[in-house]
C-alpha cells in the first residue's frame, strides 16, 4: 500500500482483459506483485506472478487437455531442468 487510497498491484490478471480486447488469444503476463504481508520466514510482501491465457475452440476437448498437459510439462522442464518428473 502506498497510502490509505492507493495500493500497488496485487495480481497480474488485471492485464488479461486489455490483451483479450486487443485480440490476443494466447499470452503470458509476468510482473512484480505486492501484498500486505508481515515479513517472516514464509512471507514477503513482494514477489513475481505469471498468468497464462489461451483461448481454445471448444470443438475438441481431448486436444485442449493434451495441449495444456504438454505446455505445463514443458514449462516445468524449462524452469526445473529436463530431469524433473512431471
N, C-alpha and C positions, 0 to 999 in steps of 0.2 A: 504494500500500500504506500502510495506517495503521501496522501493526506486523507482527511475524512471524506473527500468526494471523488478521489481518483485512485484507481487500482492498476497495477501493472498486469500484463497479460497472464491469465490463469490457465489458459489452454490454447491449443493451436486450431481447434475446429472452427473458430470464428472466420478463418480464411477460406474454408471449404466452399461456402456459398458464393463468394466472389469468383472463385475459379470455375465452379459449375456454371454460373451465369455467363462466364466468358467462353463457355463451350468446351472446356476440358472434360474428358471422360476418364482420365487416369492421371493421378498425380500424387506426389508426396509433399508434405509440408513439414519442415523441421525448424525448431527455434527454441529459444530460452523461454521458460515459463516460471512464474513466481507464485509462491503460496505463503500464507501467513502461518508458518510453522516455527516452533521454537527449535533452535539448533540443538541437536543431541546426536548420539552415535547412529541413529537410524533416520534422522530427518535433517533436511537442509532446504531452505526456502527457495533456492534457485536450482533448476535442473532443465534438462533438454527433453523435448517431447517430439515424437514423429507421428503424424497421421497419414494414413494411406487411403486413397479413394479410387475406386474403379467402377464404372458403370457397365453392366452387362445386359445383353439381350436375354430375356427370360426363357428363350426357346430351348436351352439345353442345360439343365441343372447339373448333370454329370460333368460337363465341360467346365462349368463355373467352379465346381468343387475341386476338380483336378488342377485348374489354373491357380486357385487360391493355395492349395497344398504345395504346388511347385514354387510359387512366389515366396511363400513363407519359409520353405525349406532353403531356398536359395539365399534369402536374406540371413537366415541363421548361420549358414555356412560362410557367407561373406563376413559376417560380424565375428564369428567364433572359430572359424577355421574349417577346412574340409573334413577333418576327422570328427566333428561334432555329430552325435547320434540324434537324428531328427525323425 
